[in-house]
Amino acid sequence: MAGKRARCAASSSRSCAEDRRITISPGDPLPHLLRAAVCVHDSYEDGFAYAPAEALACGVPVIVSEDTGMKDLVDPAAPGRSSRPAT
């Protein structure tokens, strides 16, 4: 578990360094969600994730992977899409 956590932290740090629009902030996500234009949740292992559900509750469009349970939350008539992960 520690190795997976370290790899995730390293990947997050690289993403933040490469693109200034990507930030990681501790605490309540609500202020960030209210400013967001879109929420991308490209996981391929989550059955259900709270981040996309919270984004939808804030009126933020989401992009989720079709390989998770989150695709059932995205209404095709509303802003938001599900996508197939690259193989």
VEXMI-165381 format. One record per atom (N, C-alpha, C, O): residue number from 1; residue in one letter; atom name; x, y, z. Coordinates in nm, 2 decimals. Example, Ala and Ser with C-alpha at 12.3 -4.5 7.8 and 13.67 -1.06 7.14 Angstrom:
% VEXMI-165381
- seq_type_atom_X_Y_Z
- 1_A_N_1.32_-0.57_0.78
- 1_A_CA_1.23_-0.45_0.78
- 1_A_C_1.32_-0.33_0.78
- 1_A_O_1.42_-0.33_0.85
- 2_S_N_1.28_-0.22_0.71
- 2_S_CA_1.37_-0.11_0.71
- 2_S_C_1.29_0.00_0.79
- 2_S_O_1.34_0.11_0.80
END
This chain:
% VEXMI-165381
- seq_type_atom_X_Y_Z
- 1_M_N_0.08_-0.12_0.00
- 1_M_CA_0.00_0.00_0.00
- 1_M_C_0.09_0.13_0.00
- 1_M_O_0.05_0.22_-0.07
- 2_A_N_0.20_0.12_0.07
- 2_A_CA_0.28_0.24_0.08
- 2_A_C_0.34_0.27_-0.06
- 2_A_O_0.36_0.39_-0.09
- 3_G_N_0.38_0.17_-0.13
- 3_G_CA_0.43_0.19_-0.27
- 3_G_C_0.33_0.25_-0.36
- 3_G_O_0.37_0.34_-0.44
- 4_K_N_0.21_0.20_-0.35
- 4_K_CA_0.10_0.26_-0.44
- 4_K_C_0.08_0.41_-0.40
- 4_K_O_0.06_0.49_-0.49
- 5_R_N_0.07_0.44_-0.27
- 5_R_CA_0.05_0.57_-0.23
- 5_R_C_0.17_0.66_-0.27
- 5_R_O_0.14_0.78_-0.32
- 6_A_N_0.29_0.61_-0.27
- 6_A_CA_0.41_0.69_-0.31
- 6_A_C_0.40_0.72_-0.46
- 6_A_O_0.43_0.83_-0.51
- 7_R_N_0.36_0.62_-0.54
- 7_R_CA_0.35_0.63_-0.69
- 7_R_C_0.24_0.73_-0.72
- 7_R_O_0.25_0.82_-0.81
- 8_C_N_0.13_0.73_-0.65
- 8_C_CA_0.02_0.82_-0.67
- 8_C_C_0.06_0.97_-0.64
- 8_C_O_0.03_1.06_-0.71
- 9_A_N_0.13_0.98_-0.53
- 9_A_CA_0.18_1.11_-0.49
- 9_A_C_0.28_1.17_-0.59
- 9_A_O_0.28_1.29_-0.62
- 10_A_N_0.37_1.08_-0.64
- 10_A_CA_0.47_1.12_-0.74
- 10_A_C_0.40_1.16_-0.87
- 10_A_O_0.43_1.26_-0.93
- 11_S_N_0.30_1.09_-0.91
- 11_S_CA_0.22_1.12_-1.03
- 11_S_C_0.15_1.25_-1.02
- 11_S_O_0.14_1.33_-1.11
- 12_S_N_0.09_1.27_-0.90
- 12_S_CA_0.02_1.40_-0.88
- 12_S_C_0.11_1.51_-0.88
- 12_S_O_0.08_1.62_-0.93
- 13_S_N_0.23_1.50_-0.82
- 13_S_CA_0.33_1.61_-0.82
- 13_S_C_0.37_1.64_-0.96
- 13_S_O_0.39_1.76_-0.99
- 14_R_N_0.40_1.54_-1.04
- 14_R_CA_0.44_1.56_-1.18
- 14_R_C_0.33_1.64_-1.26
- 14_R_O_0.36_1.73_-1.33
- 15_S_N_0.20_1.59_-1.24
- 15_S_CA_0.09_1.66_-1.31
- 15_S_C_0.08_1.80_-1.27
- 15_S_O_0.06_1.89_-1.35
- 16_C_N_0.10_1.83_-1.14
- 16_C_CA_0.09_1.97_-1.09
- 16_C_C_0.20_2.06_-1.15
- 16_C_O_0.19_2.17_-1.18
- 17_A_N_0.32_1.99_-1.16
- 17_A_CA_0.44_2.07_-1.21
- 17_A_C_0.42_2.09_-1.36
- 17_A_O_0.47_2.20_-1.41
- 18_E_N_0.36_2.00_-1.43
- 18_E_CA_0.35_2.01_-1.58
- 18_E_C_0.24_2.11_-1.62
- 18_E_O_0.24_2.17_-1.73
- 19_D_N_0.13_2.12_-1.54
- 19_D_CA_0.02_2.20_-1.58
- 19_D_C_-0.03_2.28_-1.45
- 19_D_O_-0.08_2.22_-1.36
- 20_R_N_-0.01_2.41_-1.46
- 20_R_CA_-0.04_2.50_-1.34
- 20_R_C_-0.19_2.50_-1.31
- 20_R_O_-0.22_2.54_-1.20
- 21_R_N_-0.27_2.45_-1.40
- 21_R_CA_-0.42_2.45_-1.37
- 21_R_C_-0.45_2.34_-1.28
- 21_R_O_-0.56_2.34_-1.22
- 22_I_N_-0.37_2.24_-1.26
- 22_I_CA_-0.39_2.13_-1.17
- 22_I_C_-0.34_2.16_-1.04
- 22_I_O_-0.22_2.19_-1.02
- 23_T_N_-0.42_2.15_-0.94
- 23_T_CA_-0.38_2.18_-0.80
- 23_T_C_-0.44_2.07_-0.71
- 23_T_O_-0.54_2.01_-0.74
- 24_I_N_-0.37_2.05_-0.60
- 24_I_CA_-0.41_1.96_-0.50
- 24_I_C_-0.43_2.04_-0.37
- 24_I_O_-0.33_2.09_-0.32
- 25_S_N_-0.54_2.04_-0.31
- 25_S_CA_-0.57_2.12_-0.19
- 25_S_C_-0.64_2.03_-0.09
- 25_S_O_-0.74_1.97_-0.12
- 26_P_N_-0.59_2.04_0.04
- 26_P_CA_-0.65_1.96_0.14
- 26_P_C_-0.78_2.04_0.18
- 26_P_O_-0.80_2.16_0.16
- 27_G_N_-0.87_1.96_0.25
- 27_G_CA_-0.99_2.03_0.30
- 27_G_C_-1.11_2.01_0.22
- 27_G_O_-1.12_1.92_0.14
- 28_D_N_-1.21_2.09_0.24
- 28_D_CA_-1.34_2.08_0.18
- 28_D_C_-1.33_2.11_0.03
- 28_D_O_-1.28_2.21_-0.01
- 29_P_N_-1.38_2.02_-0.06
- 29_P_CA_-1.37_2.04_-0.20
- 29_P_C_-1.48_2.13_-0.25
- 29_P_O_-1.47_2.17_-0.37
- 30_L_N_-1.58_2.17_-0.18
- 30_L_CA_-1.69_2.25_-0.23
- 30_L_C_-1.65_2.38_-0.29
- 30_L_O_-1.69_2.41_-0.40
- 31_P_N_-1.56_2.46_-0.23
- 31_P_CA_-1.52_2.58_-0.30
- 31_P_C_-1.46_2.56_-0.44
- 31_P_O_-1.47_2.64_-0.53
- 32_H_N_-1.38_2.45_-0.45
- 32_H_CA_-1.31_2.42_-0.57
- 32_H_C_-1.41_2.37_-0.67
- 32_H_O_-1.40_2.40_-0.79
- 33_L_N_-1.51_2.29_-0.63
- 33_L_CA_-1.61_2.24_-0.72
- 33_L_C_-1.70_2.35_-0.78
- 33_L_O_-1.74_2.35_-0.90
- 34_L_N_-1.72_2.45_-0.70
- 34_L_CA_-1.81_2.56_-0.74
- 34_L_C_-1.74_2.65_-0.85
- 34_L_O_-1.80_2.72_-0.92
- 35_R_N_-1.60_2.64_-0.85
- 35_R_CA_-1.53_2.72_-0.95
- 35_R_C_-1.49_2.63_-1.07
- 35_R_O_-1.45_2.68_-1.17
- 36_A_N_-1.51_2.50_-1.06
- 36_A_CA_-1.47_2.41_-1.17
- 36_A_C_-1.56_2.42_-1.30
- 36_A_O_-1.68_2.44_-1.29
- 37_A_N_-1.50_2.41_-1.41
- 37_A_CA_-1.57_2.40_-1.54
- 37_A_C_-1.61_2.26_-1.57
- 37_A_O_-1.71_2.24_-1.64
- 38_V_N_-1.53_2.16_-1.53
- 38_V_CA_-1.56_2.02_-1.55
- 38_V_C_-1.48_1.94_-1.45
- 38_V_O_-1.38_1.98_-1.40
- 39_C_N_-1.53_1.82_-1.42
- 39_C_CA_-1.47_1.72_-1.33
- 39_C_C_-1.44_1.60_-1.41
- 39_C_O_-1.53_1.53_-1.47
- 40_V_N_-1.31_1.56_-1.43
- 40_V_CA_-1.27_1.44_-1.50
- 40_V_C_-1.23_1.34_-1.40
- 40_V_O_-1.14_1.36_-1.32
- 41_H_N_-1.30_1.22_-1.40
- 41_H_CA_-1.27_1.11_-1.31
- 41_H_C_-1.25_0.99_-1.40
- 41_H_O_-1.34_0.92_-1.44
- 42_D_N_-1.12_0.97_-1.44
- 42_D_CA_-1.09_0.86_-1.54
- 42_D_C_-1.04_0.73_-1.47
- 42_D_O_-0.96_0.66_-1.53
- 43_S_N_-1.10_0.70_-1.36
- 43_S_CA_-1.06_0.58_-1.29
- 43_S_C_-1.11_0.46_-1.36
- 43_S_O_-1.21_0.46_-1.43
- 44_Y_N_-1.04_0.35_-1.35
- 44_Y_CA_-1.09_0.22_-1.41
- 44_Y_C_-1.11_0.11_-1.30
- 44_Y_O_-1.12_0.00_-1.34
- 45_E_N_-1.10_0.15_-1.17
- 45_E_CA_-1.12_0.06_-1.07
- 45_E_C_-1.23_0.09_-0.97
- 45_E_O_-1.28_0.00_-0.90
- 46_D_N_-1.28_0.21_-0.97
- 46_D_CA_-1.38_0.25_-0.87
- 46_D_C_-1.52_0.20_-0.91
- 46_D_O_-1.56_0.21_-1.03
- 47_G_N_-1.59_0.15_-0.81
- 47_G_CA_-1.73_0.11_-0.84
- 47_G_C_-1.82_0.23_-0.83
- 47_G_O_-1.90_0.26_-0.91
- 48_F_N_-1.79_0.31_-0.73
- 48_F_CA_-1.86_0.44_-0.71
- 48_F_C_-1.77_0.54_-0.64
- 48_F_O_-1.70_0.50_-0.54
- 49_A_N_-1.76_0.66_-0.70
- 49_A_CA_-1.67_0.76_-0.64
- 49_A_C_-1.75_0.88_-0.60
- 49_A_O_-1.84_0.92_-0.67
- 50_Y_N_-1.71_0.94_-0.49
- 50_Y_CA_-1.79_1.05_-0.44
- 50_Y_C_-1.76_1.18_-0.52
- 50_Y_O_-1.84_1.27_-0.54
- 51_A_N_-1.63_1.20_-0.57
- 51_A_CA_-1.59_1.32_-0.64
- 51_A_C_-1.69_1.36_-0.75
- 51_A_O_-1.74_1.47_-0.76
- 52_P_N_-1.71_1.26_-0.85
- 52_P_CA_-1.80_1.30_-0.96
- 52_P_C_-1.95_1.32_-0.91
- 52_P_O_-2.02_1.41_-0.96
- 53_A_N_-1.99_1.25_-0.81
- 53_A_CA_-2.13_1.27_-0.75
- 53_A_C_-2.14_1.41_-0.69
- 53_A_O_-2.24_1.48_-0.71
- 54_E_N_-2.03_1.45_-0.62
- 54_E_CA_-2.03_1.58_-0.56
- 54_E_C_-2.03_1.69_-0.67
- 54_E_O_-2.10_1.79_-0.65
- 55_A_N_-1.95_1.67_-0.77
- 55_A_CA_-1.95_1.76_-0.88
- 55_A_C_-2.08_1.78_-0.95
- 55_A_O_-2.13_1.89_-0.98
- 56_L_N_-2.15_1.67_-0.98
- 56_L_CA_-2.28_1.67_-1.04
- 56_L_C_-2.38_1.75_-0.95
- 56_L_O_-2.46_1.82_-0.99
- 57_A_N_-2.37_1.72_-0.82
- 57_A_CA_-2.46_1.79_-0.72
- 57_A_C_-2.43_1.94_-0.72
- 57_A_O_-2.52_2.02_-0.69
- 58_C_N_-2.31_1.99_-0.76
- 58_C_CA_-2.28_2.13_-0.77
- 58_C_C_-2.31_2.18_-0.91
- 58_C_O_-2.29_2.30_-0.94
- 59_G_N_-2.36_2.10_-1.00
- 59_G_CA_-2.39_2.14_-1.14
- 59_G_C_-2.27_2.14_-1.23
- 59_G_O_-2.28_2.20_-1.34
- 60_V_N_-2.17_2.07_-1.19
- 60_V_CA_-2.04_2.07_-1.27
- 60_V_C_-2.05_1.95_-1.36
- 60_V_O_-2.08_1.84_-1.31
- 61_P_N_-2.03_1.96_-1.49
- 61_P_CA_-2.03_1.85_-1.58
- 61_P_C_-1.92_1.75_-1.55
- 61_P_O_-1.81_1.80_-1.51
- 62_V_N_-1.94_1.62_-1.57
- 62_V_CA_-1.84_1.53_-1.54
- 62_V_C_-1.80_1.44_-1.66
- 62_V_O_-1.89_1.42_-1.74
- 63_I_N_-1.68_1.39_-1.66
- 63_I_CA_-1.64_1.29_-1.76
- 63_I_C_-1.59_1.17_-1.67
- 63_I_O_-1.50_1.19_-1.59
- 64_V_N_-1.65_1.06_-1.69
- 64_V_CA_-1.61_0.94_-1.62
- 64_V_C_-1.59_0.82_-1.71
- 64_V_O_-1.62_0.83_-1.83
- 65_S_N_-1.52_0.72_-1.66
- 65_S_CA_-1.49_0.60_-1.74
- 65_S_C_-1.61_0.51_-1.75
- 65_S_O_-1.69_0.50_-1.65
- 66_E_N_-1.63_0.45_-1.86
- 66_E_CA_-1.74_0.35_-1.88
- 66_E_C_-1.72_0.23_-1.80
- 66_E_O_-1.81_0.15_-1.78
- 67_D_N_-1.60_0.20_-1.75
- 67_D_CA_-1.56_0.08_-1.68
- 67_D_C_-1.59_0.08_-1.53
- 67_D_O_-1.56_-0.01_-1.46
- 68_T_N_-1.66_0.19_-1.49
- 68_T_CA_-1.69_0.20_-1.34
- 68_T_C_-1.84_0.21_-1.33
- 68_T_O_-1.92_0.23_-1.42
- 69_G_N_-1.89_0.21_-1.20
- 69_G_CA_-2.03_0.23_-1.17
- 69_G_C_-2.07_0.38_-1.19
- 69_G_O_-2.19_0.41_-1.19
- 70_M_N_-1.97_0.47_-1.21
- 70_M_CA_-2.00_0.61_-1.22
- 70_M_C_-2.08_0.64_-1.35
- 70_M_O_-2.15_0.74_-1.35
- 71_K_N_-2.06_0.55_-1.45
- 71_K_CA_-2.13_0.58_-1.58
- 71_K_C_-2.28_0.58_-1.56
- 71_K_O_-2.35_0.65_-1.64
- 72_D_N_-2.33_0.51_-1.46
- 72_D_CA_-2.48_0.51_-1.43
- 72_D_C_-2.53_0.64_-1.37
- 72_D_O_-2.65_0.67_-1.38
- 73_L_N_-2.44_0.72_-1.32
- 73_L_CA_-2.47_0.85_-1.26
- 73_L_C_-2.49_0.96_-1.37
- 73_L_O_-2.56_1.06_-1.34
- 74_V_N_-2.42_0.94_-1.48
- 74_V_CA_-2.41_1.05_-1.58
- 74_V_C_-2.54_1.04_-1.67
- 74_V_O_-2.56_0.93_-1.73
- 75_D_N_-2.62_1.14_-1.67
- 75_D_CA_-2.74_1.15_-1.75
- 75_D_C_-2.70_1.19_-1.89
- 75_D_O_-2.65_1.30_-1.91
- 76_P_N_-2.73_1.11_-1.99
- 76_P_CA_-2.69_1.15_-2.13
- 76_P_C_-2.75_1.28_-2.17
- 76_P_O_-2.70_1.35_-2.26
- 77_A_N_-2.87_1.32_-2.11
- 77_A_CA_-2.93_1.44_-2.15
- 77_A_C_-2.87_1.57_-2.08
- 77_A_O_-2.90_1.68_-2.12
- 78_A_N_-2.79_1.54_-1.98
- 78_A_CA_-2.73_1.65_-1.90
- 78_A_C_-2.59_1.67_-1.94
- 78_A_O_-2.53_1.58_-2.01
- 79_P_N_-2.52_1.78_-1.90
- 79_P_CA_-2.38_1.79_-1.93
- 79_P_C_-2.30_1.68_-1.86
- 79_P_O_-2.32_1.66_-1.74
- 80_G_N_-2.22_1.62_-1.93
- 80_G_CA_-2.14_1.51_-1.87
- 80_G_C_-2.13_1.39_-1.97
- 80_G_O_-2.22_1.37_-2.05
- 81_R_N_-2.03_1.32_-1.96
- 81_R_CA_-2.01_1.21_-2.06
- 81_R_C_-1.93_1.10_-1.99
- 81_R_O_-1.86_1.12_-1.89
- 82_S_N_-1.95_0.97_-2.04
- 82_S_CA_-1.87_0.86_-2.00
- 82_S_C_-1.78_0.83_-2.12
- 82_S_O_-1.82_0.85_-2.24
- 83_S_N_-1.66_0.78_-2.09
- 83_S_CA_-1.57_0.75_-2.20
- 83_S_C_-1.50_0.61_-2.18
- 83_S_O_-1.49_0.57_-2.06
- 84_R_N_-1.46_0.55_-2.28
- 84_R_CA_-1.38_0.43_-2.27
- 84_R_C_-1.24_0.46_-2.25
- 84_R_O_-1.18_0.55_-2.31
- 85_P_N_-1.17_0.39_-2.15
- 85_P_CA_-1.03_0.42_-2.13
- 85_P_C_-0.95_0.37_-2.24
- 85_P_O_-0.98_0.28_-2.31
- 86_A_N_-0.84_0.44_-2.27
- 86_A_CA_-0.75_0.40_-2.37
- 86_A_C_-0.68_0.26_-2.33
- 86_A_O_-0.65_0.24_-2.22
- 87_T_N_-0.66_0.18_-2.43
- 87_T_CA_-0.60_0.05_-2.40
- 87_T_C_-0.46_0.04_-2.47
- 87_T_O_-0.39_-0.06_-2.45
END
